[in-house]
Amino acid sequence: MRITRVGLLAAAAALLLAPITPTPASASAPAPPAKAAADRPDFLLPFPCNSVIELKTYRGHNPDDKKIDMYRQGMREGSPVLASADGYVHENFSPGGLEIRHGGGWFTTYMHMTGVAKAGTWVKRGDVVGYMGDVGSEGRPHLHYEQLYNPASDQDADNQHIVNPVLQGRGPLVMDPDNPITMTSTNCGVSTGSSLFAQSPDRSGVFQWSGNGTAWNKVGGAAGTLYAGGAGLFATNPSSGDLYKMNGPNNWSKVGGPGKTFAVTGNSLFGLSPDGSAVFQWTGNGTTWNKVGGAAGALYGGGAGLFATNPSNGDLYKFNGPNNWSKVGGAGAQFAVTGNSLFGLSPDKSAVFQWTGNGTAWNKVGGAAGTLYGGGAGLFATNPSNGDLYKMNGPNNWSKVGGAGHQFAVAGDALYGLSPNSDAVFKWSGNGTTWHKVGGPASFIAGR
């Protein structure tokens, strides 16, 4: 049931990280490319490539509602949810939902997510639009999904009607609570929401793992620093510091000038000005950015949102909206953001804490740690004595998942590691301390 709707608001005057004359941003959503009303988009399952999905309907739904509840086998809360076709997020609503307008009178609805993409966001099929959660639902996390159609207009979201869905060319599907349908996702575009990237040892090229064996594809040239997350893969130019976004293999576009640091959340890109005096948010168009905050020390982004430290005392603040920040805690040695939670390492690294989501209250969930790594797969921490890697299964419940590594990265709901001497990339099997080699030497890995 839709409780609260939030449409696109008029944007503030836009600013670049490199100072230029402010340019007003559009206050209304442009219409997507026209499609014939009867031309249903080629909808794919809204999950990363090769995910096995169980589709059924909730017993309490009216059988004629044509609504789907999707459960991912082996799914963890925080797994990425992808756009099933190109479109425009024209509204958000509770609980944890959004609706995408695809043109030609077609719409899709997603519910019960965290890190939901905001109204006003253009998405390509395969882009992350949120993370699997249980917002407003009961029982295990799942995704509520609908396909809707209005033969009269693709601008009218009030007079649409739900239809039996067609997914990956299969359908129209009729849901039965007692007889689920199992399908494997073919949503295998560049932006799968679960991609691993690496820089060559000499940083002269950016590569993307193919997902099979140890095969990698070159997707970009020399880069300074990689930033990856739900909103995509970004890289700095090693000469100028300018920031670029990967639109596809060897297809990059400049999105801004130099910054002190950048952070990627589930659906947005943020940057800290070179002098650290202000936080900016990329509008998603060209090199236009909006100022959304003042001075900051460090930025931390992920599915749970954007967080920044106070440069004077290290206190941590959460971004609630443009120039709207709230204090959530004191200083820490490091922070990590997962698909739906925020964690921090005490200043002396003697304990790991989890933010409760309320005020500045935190709960201790672990002992001493060296480095924290967070993402859709959860929270991981290294042992400060020997570098072994542990996974948090719950408060003060950790299990060893591997030995020491040069670096680790969480991509979607998978975990990867770079060997101690950086001569190989491995993927955690998800069981015990078993890892599989997926690549050779690299200088740095990044996941989204």
Secondary structure in CASP SS format (residue, H / E / C, confidence):
PFRMAT SS
TARGET T0000
AUTHOR 0000-0000-0000
METHOD secondary structure of the structure
MODEL  1
M C 1.00
R C 1.00
I C 1.00
T C 1.00
R E 1.00
V E 1.00
G E 1.00
L C 1.00
L C 1.00
A C 1.00
A C 1.00
A C 1.00
A E 1.00
A E 1.00
L E 1.00
L C 1.00
L C 1.00
A C 1.00
P C 1.00
I C 1.00
T C 1.00
P C 1.00
T E 1.00
P E 1.00
A C 1.00
S C 1.00
A C 1.00
S C 1.00
A C 1.00
P C 1.00
A C 1.00
P C 1.00
P C 1.00
A C 1.00
K C 1.00
A C 1.00
A C 1.00
A C 1.00
D C 1.00
R C 1.00
P C 1.00
D C 1.00
F C 1.00
L C 1.00
L C 1.00
P C 1.00
F C 1.00
P C 1.00
C C 1.00
N C 1.00
S C 1.00
V E 1.00
I E 1.00
E E 1.00
L E 1.00
K E 1.00
T C 1.00
Y C 1.00
R C 1.00
G C 1.00
H C 1.00
N C 1.00
P H 1.00
D H 1.00
D H 1.00
K C 1.00
K C 1.00
I E 1.00
D E 1.00
M E 1.00
Y E 1.00
R E 1.00
Q C 1.00
G C 1.00
M C 1.00
R C 1.00
E C 1.00
G C 1.00
S C 1.00
P E 1.00
V E 1.00
L E 1.00
A C 1.00
S C 1.00
A C 1.00
D C 1.00
G E 1.00
Y E 1.00
V E 1.00
H E 1.00
E E 1.00
N E 1.00
F E 1.00
S C 1.00
P C 1.00
G C 1.00
G E 1.00
L E 1.00
E E 1.00
I E 1.00
R E 1.00
H E 1.00
G E 1.00
G C 1.00
G C 1.00
W E 1.00
F E 1.00
T E 1.00
T E 1.00
Y E 1.00
M E 1.00
H C 1.00
M E 1.00
T E 1.00
G C 1.00
V C 1.00
A C 1.00
K C 1.00
A C 1.00
G C 1.00
T C 1.00
W E 1.00
V E 1.00
K C 1.00
R C 1.00
G C 1.00
D C 1.00
V E 1.00
V E 1.00
G E 1.00
Y E 1.00
M E 1.00
G C 1.00
D C 1.00
V C 1.00
G C 1.00
S C 1.00
E C 1.00
G C 1.00
R C 1.00
P C 1.00
H C 1.00
L E 1.00
H E 1.00
Y E 1.00
E E 1.00
Q E 1.00
L E 1.00
Y E 1.00
N C 1.00
P C 1.00
A C 1.00
S C 1.00
D C 1.00
Q C 1.00
D C 1.00
A C 1.00
D C 1.00
N C 1.00
Q C 1.00
H E 1.00
I E 1.00
V E 1.00
N C 1.00
P C 1.00
V C 1.00
L E 1.00
Q C 1.00
G C 1.00
R E 1.00
G C 1.00
P C 1.00
L C 1.00
V C 1.00
M C 1.00
D C 1.00
P C 1.00
D C 1.00
N C 1.00
P C 1.00
I E 1.00
T E 1.00
M E 1.00
T E 1.00
S C 1.00
T C 1.00
N C 1.00
C C 1.00
G C 1.00
V C 1.00
S C 1.00
T C 1.00
G C 1.00
S C 1.00
S C 1.00
L E 1.00
F E 1.00
A E 1.00
Q E 1.00
S C 1.00
P C 1.00
D C 1.00
R C 1.00
S C 1.00
G C 1.00
V E 1.00
F E 1.00
Q E 1.00
W E 1.00
S C 1.00
G C 1.00
N C 1.00
G C 1.00
T C 1.00
A C 1.00
W E 1.00
N E 1.00
K E 1.00
V E 1.00
G E 1.00
G C 1.00
A C 1.00
A C 1.00
G C 1.00
T C 1.00
L E 1.00
Y E 1.00
A E 1.00
G E 1.00
G C 1.00
A C 1.00
G E 1.00
L E 1.00
F E 1.00
A E 1.00
T E 1.00
N C 1.00
P C 1.00
S C 1.00
S C 1.00
G C 1.00
D C 1.00
L E 1.00
Y E 1.00
K E 1.00
M E 1.00
N E 1.00
G E 1.00
P C 1.00
N C 1.00
N E 1.00
W E 1.00
S E 1.00
K E 1.00
V E 1.00
G E 1.00
G C 1.00
P C 1.00
G C 1.00
K C 1.00
T E 1.00
F E 1.00
A E 1.00
V E 1.00
T C 1.00
G C 1.00
N C 1.00
S C 1.00
L E 1.00
F E 1.00
G E 1.00
L E 1.00
S C 1.00
P C 1.00
D C 1.00
G C 1.00
S C 1.00
A C 1.00
V E 1.00
F E 1.00
Q E 1.00
W E 1.00
T C 1.00
G C 1.00
N C 1.00
G C 1.00
T C 1.00
T C 1.00
W E 1.00
N E 1.00
K E 1.00
V E 1.00
G E 1.00
G C 1.00
A C 1.00
A C 1.00
G C 1.00
A C 1.00
L E 1.00
Y E 1.00
G E 1.00
G E 1.00
G C 1.00
A C 1.00
G E 1.00
L E 1.00
F E 1.00
A E 1.00
T E 1.00
N C 1.00
P C 1.00
S C 1.00
N C 1.00
G C 1.00
D C 1.00
L E 1.00
Y E 1.00
K E 1.00
F E 1.00
N E 1.00
G E 1.00
P C 1.00
N C 1.00
N E 1.00
W E 1.00
S E 1.00
K E 1.00
V E 1.00
G E 1.00
G C 1.00
A C 1.00
G C 1.00
A C 1.00
Q E 1.00
F E 1.00
A E 1.00
V E 1.00
T C 1.00
G C 1.00
N C 1.00
S C 1.00
L E 1.00
F E 1.00
G E 1.00
L E 1.00
S C 1.00
P C 1.00
D C 1.00
K C 1.00
S C 1.00
A C 1.00
V E 1.00
F E 1.00
Q E 1.00
W E 1.00
T C 1.00
G C 1.00
N C 1.00
G C 1.00
T C 1.00
A C 1.00
W E 1.00
N E 1.00
K E 1.00
V E 1.00
G E 1.00
G C 1.00
A C 1.00
A C 1.00
G C 1.00
T C 1.00
L E 1.00
Y E 1.00
G E 1.00
G E 1.00
G C 1.00
A C 1.00
G E 1.00
L E 1.00
F E 1.00
A E 1.00
T E 1.00
N C 1.00
P C 1.00
S C 1.00
N C 1.00
G C 1.00
D C 1.00
L E 1.00
Y E 1.00
K E 1.00
M E 1.00
N E 1.00
G E 1.00
P C 1.00
N C 1.00
N E 1.00
W E 1.00
S E 1.00
K E 1.00
V E 1.00
G E 1.00
G C 1.00
A C 1.00
G C 1.00
H C 1.00
Q E 1.00
F E 1.00
A E 1.00
V E 1.00
A E 1.00
G C 1.00
D C 1.00
A E 1.00
L E 1.00
Y E 1.00
G E 1.00
L E 1.00
S C 1.00
P C 1.00
N C 1.00
S C 1.00
D C 1.00
A C 1.00
V E 1.00
F E 1.00
K E 1.00
W E 1.00
S C 1.00
G C 1.00
N C 1.00
G C 1.00
T C 1.00
T C 1.00
W E 1.00
H E 1.00
K E 1.00
V E 1.00
G E 1.00
G C 1.00
P C 1.00
A C 1.00
S C 1.00
F E 1.00
I E 1.00
A E 1.00
G E 1.00
R C 1.00
END
